[in-house]
């Protein structure tokens, strides 16, 4: 409770300090003076962006309007803290017998705790390491249904009310500042520029994906019908949310001859971690060294490890990163990179640098003594690891002089592109072999044939899986384009979008929006995942490995260094479009992106 109070107090102070009219007036005067011409390009950019941000908080408006905006911002901040606190403290446990968990592998069952009241039952949480395997592998329909309903009902009552109040406050502030919607307010300083551009982008992609999605749904229904005939379950002719991941997994296994349990055996977390770090070092011209941790509070938990990062040639120390890999009560429940300290020139001595520090936070299963299969990673978690560590390298490689532009502080609809680009190494046969090793013989990488079949699954269910992402993006835009006097019924919007876009209805009395953490701090920007994927595919296919395989510089250190120099090092000192143009040698386009999805440009 004390921590929550202090967090809210600090957040309130942050709002107040960001609305200092006296500071704005001084900076604005400098911007309009002759001294402006003596500044470096980065200093001018900082001054321009800072003055723009003050204006976007209403400091050029009347005092009454400024006070209203400030009051709303404090309430918005307070609500966001409550929303995330509720998610972090969510600890619901379900209990099932081993029979009710039919289809789950032995190592998963062995990892579960026994019920305190009934030793015949096993405890299942709603955390990722439990929920996603069950949703993909459990053969019992009722078990999947119960888990899915509870998963998409997390914090439903409290967080639904919080989100809907947040939406109204955001809309009110945007209206005061002269924008048509909160989305337009947010997007004005992104690559997209306005909500109409985002709407057209999402709608165009939705239309292009529709035929693929319908094909995917028909196939999934065929698998469901066949299984219902075999088991005697009633066939309802619908892919429900508790069916969705199960039949996607089943279809991939059948059509690509893939057994995810067999694949997991080649990805023990220690092998993946060691080889992931080596691939990044080789590609970006870096060296990592683990730093011993003492009992002096250097790390926040015994599971956490710390590494230093140096340039491979000059040996210059560039910064540090932490790895926090395993779930625990009260910990952030998703996967993310957190910047703990921005890299920049030392304001007191510009000849020196303040080194960046980042933390890669995941929730992968923790190895258990005597259970060698307890630490095996599904391939999708390997992809997640590569993605989040890509953000870490964006932070560590930055050479910005001003912290405002350090690392991932780029336009928010570009920030995912560098990490999405690096995910591609998880789908190439040669890199899959480099990052794998069988848990019984870690010198034995994943066989070429199995890796090749796994790589092909990247294109499986392209239609429906990308439509799932469109649901998130369209939901985000829908709630953030309402007018100040309108109420966002988030559950109804979710239900409508899932049915019309994805063809998979939301489960009655659920509301995934209540646990949609992106709506706190990433509001109006979820489209950025697909928007930035356009650029990530263009970078990879044009510079590292073409879609037809004719170009293959996957492990070419010169291309990796160019990527580090042109994309990672500048941070936000340049517009994203300029970073891309410098790296590609041309303006980016969506040709490779559409081709990678099996779509045409028309």
JOKAZI-V982780 format. One line per field, one symbol per residue. phi: phi as a letter, one per 40 degrees, with the letter a starting at -180 (. if undefined). psi: psi as a letter, one per 20 degrees, with the letter a starting at -180 (. if undefined). A space follows every 10 residues. Layout:
phi = ???
psi = ???
This chain:
phi = .ccccccccc ccccccccbc cccdcccccc cccccdcccc dccccccccc ccccccbgcc bccccccccc cccccdcccc ccdccdcccc acbbbbcccc bdhccdcccc cccccccacc bbcbcccdcb ccdcccbccc dccccccccc ccbdfdcccc cccccddccc cccccccgbc acdccccdbb ccgaccccdc cccccdcccd dccccccccc cccccccccc cgcccbgbcc cccdcccccc cccccbfbbc cccdccbccc cccdcccccc cccbgbbbac bdbccbgcbc acccbbbcbb ccccgccbib bbbbcbcacg cdcbbabbcc accaccdcad cbbcccbbbc bbbcdcdbcg bcccbcbcdc cccdddcccc cdccccccbc cbddbcfccb dccbdcddcc ccccccbbdc cdcccbaccc accccdddcc cccccccdcc fdcccccdcc dccccdcccb bccdccbccc cccddccccc ccgbcccdgb acdcbcdccb gbdgbcddcc cccdcccccc ccbbacccgc cabdbccccc ccccccbccc fccbcdccdc ccccgaccab dccccccgbc cc
psi = ggggghghgg gggggghiko hhgghghhgg hjrhhhiiqr hhgggggghg hghghijjij rrhghghggg gghggggghg ggghggghip kqpqpqrhhi kpipqghghh iqqqqhhoii qqpprjqgig gggghhhpio ghghgggggh gjjpkggghg ggghgggggg hgggghjjqh rhghggihkr hhhrhggggh gghghgghig ghghgggggh hghggghhhh ijqpoijpor hihfhghggg gggghjlpoh hgghhjmqhh gggghghggg gggjlrpqpp pppaljjhqi qhipqpqqpq phgijpphaq qqpnhqqrpi qpiaprppoh pqprqohhni irqpqqpqpo prlqpppppj mhiijppqhh hgggggghhh gghgghiqjq hphhjqcjma phjihhgghh hihhiijpgh hhhhjrpphh niiorpqggg hghghhihjq kgghhhhghh ggghgghghj jrrhjqponh ghggggghgh ghjoqqppkr nhhijnhhio ijpjjhhhgh ghhghghggg hhhgoqhiih pnlhkohhhg hhggghgggh cjiqqhhhgg ghghjrqqrj ghgghhjkqr h.
